Amino acid sequence: MNRLLLTIGISLALSVPLTAQAGPKEDFKEVYSKAQSMHQDAGTFQWTVTSDRLKAAQSAADSGDYGKAESMAREALKLAEESVAQRQQQQKEDAWRKVAIGG
């Protein structure tokens, strides 16, 4: 009886990670969602190349090529992160100017 329970327990333990792994479609959706959100966070500093990359990623996903779509979404995420960093840097510079120059 104990051996049977042990076998069942091990089987269940080994099968859980297999079911927890996301597929290519879910991976794409997760990265795409993060990229869109980050792109929106950039506000007026949104880069057009990021928008283009997001559109291309969605197009690849629509055609079923989730590997390519995820790759493009990752590129868009990186670009969006850089545009947010640019916005933050610009805000710091503007704050400094207002204090130093009195603008």
C-alpha positions as CSV (number, residue, x, y, z in Angstrom):
1,M,0.0,0.0,0.0
2,N,2.8,2.5,0.9
3,R,4.6,1.7,-2.3
4,L,1.5,2.4,-4.3
5,L,0.9,5.7,-2.5
6,L,4.6,6.6,-3.1
7,T,4.3,5.8,-6.8
8,I,1.2,7.9,-7.2
9,G,2.7,10.8,-5.2
10,I,5.8,10.8,-7.3
11,S,3.8,10.7,-10.5
12,L,1.7,13.6,-9.4
13,A,4.7,15.6,-8.3
14,L,6.4,15.1,-11.7
15,S,3.3,16.0,-13.7
16,V,2.6,19.3,-11.9
17,P,5.6,21.2,-13.5
18,L,4.5,19.9,-17.0
19,T,1.0,21.4,-16.6
20,A,2.3,24.6,-15.1
21,Q,4.4,25.5,-18.1
22,A,2.8,28.1,-20.4
23,G,2.7,27.5,-24.1
24,P,4.0,29.8,-26.8
25,K,0.7,31.6,-27.1
26,E,0.6,32.4,-23.4
27,D,4.3,33.4,-23.3
28,F,3.6,35.8,-26.2
29,K,0.5,37.2,-24.5
30,E,2.4,37.8,-21.3
31,V,5.3,39.6,-22.9
32,Y,3.0,41.6,-25.3
33,S,0.9,42.8,-22.4
34,K,4.0,44.0,-20.5
35,A,5.3,45.7,-23.6
36,Q,2.0,47.5,-24.1
37,S,1.8,48.6,-20.5
38,M,5.3,49.9,-20.5
39,H,4.7,51.7,-23.8
40,Q,1.7,53.4,-22.3
41,D,3.9,54.4,-19.3
42,A,6.2,56.3,-21.6
43,G,3.4,58.8,-22.1
44,T,4.5,61.5,-24.6
45,F,7.9,59.8,-24.9
46,Q,6.5,56.8,-26.8
47,W,8.7,55.8,-29.6
48,T,7.1,55.1,-33.0
49,V,9.4,52.1,-33.5
50,T,7.9,50.5,-30.4
51,S,4.4,50.9,-31.8
52,D,5.6,49.4,-35.1
53,R,7.2,46.4,-33.3
54,L,4.0,45.8,-31.3
55,K,1.9,45.8,-34.4
56,A,4.3,43.4,-36.1
57,A,4.2,41.1,-33.0
58,Q,0.4,41.1,-33.1
59,S,0.4,40.4,-36.8
60,A,2.8,37.4,-36.3
61,A,0.6,36.1,-33.5
62,D,-2.5,36.5,-35.6
63,S,-0.8,34.3,-38.3
64,G,0.0,31.7,-35.6
65,D,3.8,32.3,-35.5
66,Y,4.0,32.7,-31.7
67,G,7.8,32.3,-31.6
68,K,8.3,35.2,-33.9
69,A,5.6,37.2,-32.2
70,E,7.2,36.7,-28.8
71,S,10.6,37.7,-30.1
72,M,9.1,40.9,-31.5
73,A,7.1,41.6,-28.3
74,R,10.4,41.2,-26.3
75,E,12.0,43.8,-28.6
76,A,9.1,46.1,-28.1
77,L,9.3,45.7,-24.4
78,K,13.0,46.6,-24.4
79,L,12.3,49.7,-26.6
80,A,9.4,50.7,-24.3
81,E,11.6,50.4,-21.2
82,E,14.2,52.6,-22.9
83,S,11.5,55.2,-23.7
84,V,10.3,55.2,-20.1
85,A,13.9,55.7,-19.0
86,Q,14.2,58.6,-21.4
87,R,11.0,60.1,-20.0
88,Q,12.3,59.8,-16.4
89,Q,15.6,61.3,-17.4
90,Q,13.9,64.2,-19.1
91,Q,11.7,64.9,-16.1
92,K,14.8,65.0,-13.9
93,E,16.5,67.5,-16.3
94,D,13.3,69.6,-16.4
95,A,13.1,69.6,-12.6
96,W,16.7,70.8,-12.3
97,R,16.1,73.6,-14.9
98,K,13.1,74.8,-13.0
99,V,15.0,75.0,-9.7
100,A,18.2,76.4,-11.2
101,I,16.8,78.8,-13.7
102,G,13.5,79.5,-11.9
103,G,11.4,78.4,-14.8
